[in-house]
Amino acid sequence: MKIQQHKLLIEQVDRRLKSLSALKDVIQPDKGWIHTIRTALKMSLRQLGNKMEISAQSVKEIEQRECDGSITIRSLKEAANALEMKFVYAVVPKDESLEKMIEKKATEIAREIVLRTSNTMRLEDQENSDERIEKAIKEKAIEIINSMPKYLWD
């Protein structure tokens, strides 16, 4: 993929993710969303089961699977639909954006490369100043960001 196309893709994905950024701080209720919403609505296991066309015991198992993380997306969608809600699935960056993730990783790699070279130069009594090293790290990070090499995520 060409560099400009790739940058455009990152920008488009970041725009979509920005609207979801508030979700990264949402804490799942201890008993899961399905149980919490069902009980807030004062809906019994049997009533939700009837809406889903399954038994009350099956609803209880769905709620348990949500808590232990083994529930399927399909089951979550079905439960949300039965609760007259919309299921939303998202993966959001821990950092602000994909762009920030890439910058962070590129800077880490650039720092390793530059410091390795700097160490060799120091051993040869050709040490660079801290300012020159920082400038070289920034330049190398920009180069890595622009080329997006496959080793970026190794």
C-alpha positions in Angstrom: 0.0 0.0 0.0 1.4 3.4 -0.9 2.4 5.7 1.9 -0.3 8.3 1.2 -3.0 5.7 1.0 -1.8 4.2 4.2 -1.8 7.5 6.0 -5.3 8.2 4.7 -6.4 4.8 6.1 -4.9 5.6 9.5 -6.7 9.0 9.5 -10.0 7.4 8.6 -9.8 4.7 11.2 -8.7 7.3 13.8 -11.8 9.4 13.0 -14.0 6.4 13.6 -12.3 5.5 16.8 -12.4 9.0 18.2 -16.1 8.8 18.7 -15.5 5.7 20.8 -12.6 7.0 22.9 -14.9 7.7 25.9 -15.6 3.9 26.0 -12.1 3.0 27.0 -12.9 4.2 30.6 -16.2 2.3 30.9 -16.0 -0.3 33.6 -18.0 -3.5 33.0 -20.4 -4.2 36.0 -19.2 -7.0 38.2 -22.2 -9.2 37.1 -22.0 -8.2 33.5 -24.1 -5.9 31.3 -26.9 -8.4 30.6 -27.5 -9.2 34.3 -27.2 -5.5 35.3 -29.6 -4.2 32.6 -32.1 -7.1 33.2 -32.2 -6.5 36.9 -32.4 -2.7 36.4 -35.5 -3.4 34.2 -36.9 -5.7 36.9 -37.0 -8.5 34.3 -36.8 -12.0 35.5 -34.6 -14.7 33.9 -37.8 -16.4 32.7 -39.0 -13.2 31.0 -35.7 -12.6 29.2 -35.6 -16.3 28.3 -39.1 -16.0 26.8 -38.0 -13.0 24.7 -34.9 -15.0 23.5 -36.9 -18.2 23.1 -34.6 -20.0 25.6 -34.9 -21.3 29.1 -34.3 -19.2 32.2 -31.3 -21.5 33.0 -29.9 -20.7 29.5 -30.2 -17.0 30.3 -28.3 -17.6 33.6 -25.6 -19.4 31.6 -25.3 -16.5 29.2 -24.9 -14.1 32.1 -22.3 -16.3 33.6 -20.4 -16.6 30.3 -20.4 -12.9 29.9 -18.8 -12.6 33.4 -16.1 -15.1 32.7 -15.4 -13.8 29.2 -16.4 -16.9 27.2 -19.6 -15.4 25.7 -19.9 -15.1 21.9 -20.6 -11.9 20.1 -23.7 -13.6 18.7 -25.1 -14.3 22.2 -24.5 -10.7 23.2 -26.3 -9.4 20.2 -29.2 -11.7 20.8 -29.4 -10.7 24.5 -29.2 -7.0 23.7 -31.9 -7.4 21.1 -34.2 -9.1 23.5 -33.5 -6.3 26.0 -34.5 -3.9 23.2 -31.0 -2.5 23.1 -28.3 -2.3 20.5 -25.1 -4.3 20.9 -22.0 -2.2 20.2 -18.6 -3.9 19.7 -15.4 -1.9 19.6 -11.7 -2.1 20.0 -10.2 1.2 21.1 -6.6 2.3 21.4 -5.2 2.6 24.9 -3.3 5.7 23.6 -5.3 8.5 22.0 -5.2 7.1 18.5 -3.6 4.7 16.0 -1.3 7.6 15.0 -0.1 8.0 18.6 0.4 4.2 18.9 2.6 4.2 15.7 4.5 7.3 16.9 5.2 5.7 20.3 6.4 2.4 18.8 8.5 4.1 16.1 10.1 6.3 18.7 11.0 3.3 20.8 12.6 1.5 17.8 14.4 4.7 16.7 15.8 5.2 20.2 17.1 1.6 20.2 18.8 2.1 16.8 20.3 5.5 17.6 21.5 4.6 21.0 23.1 1.4 19.6 24.9 3.5 17.1 25.8 6.1 19.6 27.3 3.5 21.9 29.5 2.2 19.1 30.6 5.8 18.4 31.3 6.4 22.1 33.5 3.3 22.2 35.4 4.8 19.2 35.7 8.1 21.1 33.4 9.9 18.7 30.5 10.5 21.1 27.6 12.8 20.0 25.9 15.4 22.2 22.6 14.6 23.9 20.9 17.2 21.7 22.3 15.5 18.5 21.2 12.1 19.8 17.6 13.3 20.5 17.5 15.0 17.0 18.6 11.7 15.4 16.0 9.8 17.3 13.2 12.1 16.1 14.5 11.9 12.5 14.7 8.1 12.6 11.2 7.9 14.1 9.8 10.0 11.3 11.6 7.8 8.8 10.0 4.7 10.4 6.6 6.3 10.6 6.7 7.2 6.9 7.9 3.8 5.8 5.8 1.7 8.2 8.2 -1.3 8.1 7.0 -4.8 8.9 9.4 -5.0 11.9 7.5 -2.1 13.6 5.3 -4.6 15.6 7.9 -7.3 16.2 
